[in-house]
Amino acid sequence: MDVLNALVALSNFVIIPAAAYGAQLALGALGVTLIYGILRFSNFAHGDTMAFGTALVILVTWGLQALGISLGPLPVALLALPIGIALCSVFVLGTDRAVYRFYRRKRSEPIILVMASVGVMFIMNGLTRLVIGVDEIRFDDGARFLVTVQQFKAWTGLTEGLALRVSQVLTLVITALACWALFRFLNRSRAGKAMRAYSDNEDLALLSGIDPERIVRLTWIIATALAVTAGTLYGLDKSFKAFNYFQILLPIFAASIVGGLGNPLGAVAGGFIVAFSEVAVTYPWKKVAGYLGIQSDGLLQLLSTEYKFAVSFVILIVVLLFRPTGLFRGKSV
Amino acid sequence: MSNTRQADATSRWRALIVFAAIVVLFLLEGTTRNALFSGSWNTALAILNMGLISAVMALGVNMQWGYAGLFNAGVVGFLALGALGPVLVSTAPVQGAWAAGGPRVILALVVGFGTLVLAAQVWKRAGRGWRIPALIATLVVGFVAYRWLFDPAVMAIEANNSASAGNIGGFGLPVLLSWPVGALLAAGAAWGVGKVALGLRSDYLAIATLGIGEIIVAVMRNEEWLARGVKNMSGIPRPVPYELDLQNDPGFVAKAAAWGLDAATASGIWVKLLYAGLFGVVLLVLILLAELALKSPWGRMMRAIRDNETAASAMGKNVTGRHLQIFIIGSAVIGLAGAMMVTLDGLVSPGGFNPLRYTFLIWVMVIVGGSGNNWGAVLGAILVWFLWIKAEVWGPALMHLITAPLPEGGLRSQLLGGAPHMRFIAMGLVLLLVLRFAPRGLVPEK
């Protein structure tokens, strides 16, 4: 029985990675849920918005690196992030003007908007492939670790090590800041209140003199900013590969549905629920169990990592079956 | 009245014009050799064969979308399940695989499925307070039993001659028999998803099918005992003769010579023509059945439900039930197409099951062709498939033209390198333009 080592192993392999991944999913799910709340459709292009935005950030990062700019221990990508967000927002606003506005004015069925978002997804996917290719790209520079395994072992004298990567800490800090800013904006500012009013009841909001086009533009910009931030953090944490961003769409949808589509608080909670379940189910528990005095021949892994998407799917199905409006009562089904 | 007649007349012309355009494109591909076309009948027929299979997939998607307005974002998964049909039915049996763990795997799968059924029953029958603990207990016990049965059996099967087999093997039955099996597998999965996700908001079905699609592809990639996973399963038997046998047959060589062709080219063309005939027959039978169904009272009911669910359910139609029915039928057709596809390739390679290519491209085919119209979906599928294949050649050619004034160097080579990806952009644009300016497609529904 060695509780301390078990706890360290648990933090190193489950809690810290899941928290970082959960934060990235939460940022992505916030974007999906905001678009759902205001524009009332599930945006299939969200994953590729993340990929496209991250590709832009990488290009700007390379440009800055070529100029010899460095942020010391922090990755240069942080400096490139606002520029990437601005560029990607311009593109997304362009898609709204060229594609979605027409269907919004016509008050088309949501499924038509979903279909249109598939078209946008194709275009953004192609653009991403065109500007940056399909290969895996690592673009993190600066320090890799805040705490390395050796340092931790030397400090504590435990047999089990713990590594804390800069990208993981950055992810958590930036996500906390982004959520704080977003909730403050939604609850306090005039524009944020207008957005919530529009989400609750479109017609009443129109009657009170809220300009719908302004609300929609604002929503796209915020959702894009969140998506590009999420994509960049995900890329810093793991690596950039365009196809992974399409695959992350499913956990993001699961997170926003678990929390209740259209409910920002729910999206954040949903992101962490999905991430923790995914990591917990695919982690081989043999080591932790060993420290707790349970010896096992098997890996004690419930599902192999290749099936991590099955976890999102099961969570999605359970929520759809038992509580279709999500844990935090989002929009009705 | 005259209006409707007018609409009928134009739409009939439109189908003919699209058909003629496709015929011209294929003739050009087969006969002219220049920057745009290959001038090889072998290439033209290869595109046509995959186009016919795409047309079957498009028919399936059109049933779900065109008849019922259901968005299936997991086409690739149902296709992959269909591909499993030929593997399990028609490949040669693997020596010793069944003895290694066949019955145990079957038992494990039965236990796994039984657990789900039992869990559903527990949820229905158990009293209020006991529901959740009983459900969790059932699932945990079932899962442990399943893994206890499943893992050793799979290890044993995969260890059996793992270099060249390592899978459970098939029954060695004729490959045509496996097509309906592929359809049945896809239908089974569709039943499961449909049971859960139908009857909720329309987006939810899209998201749930997106999920099941990714999971089925993950299963195909990782479960090596089933179809060798990413090691690829080759050697799926053919319903038509092999090129090599034809080339060694003096009678065939003489006939080819009479046509002025060498044996290699002629055998390729003959095999592809046989495939085209086979796929064409399947496609025509499916269209016939689909058209008959659409013109029957059942078809009128489906369209009534699609156009106004509230009114239809007020008339006493079971909307969710009908949706489930059409979702299963459509998925079965997609599964059939999957079985046909691996029969054509002679190979299952799960690494290639890409949702953009096998889900969303099929969607572009249906929307472009004309959702709700079977002929439209079929013609759209063949046309879009042709353009998709040729765009891989045309994209770089166009890029060369555009970048010609640029100096040699980084940007130019980057753009040229990325040019084959331009077809994604092109397909997205086509989808958006058709959706916006001709939402009923090239061949609209009557």
Interface residues (C-beta under 8 A of the other chain):
Chain A: F41 S42 F44 A98 V99 F102 E109 P110 I111 I112 V114 M115 A116 V118 G119 V120 M121 F122 I123 M124 N125 G126 L127 R129 L130 V131 G133 V134 F246 Q247 L249 L250 F253 A254 I257 G298 L302 S304 E306 Y307 F309 A310 S312 F313 L316 I317 L320 L321 P324 V333
Chain B: G69 F71 A73 F143 D151 V196 A197 L200 R201 S202 D203 Y204 A206 I207 A208 L210 G211 I212 E214 I215 A218 V219 R221 N222 P355 L356 F360 W363 V364 I367 L415 G417 G418 A419 H421 M422 R423 F424 I425 A426 M427 G428 L429 L431 L432 L435 R436
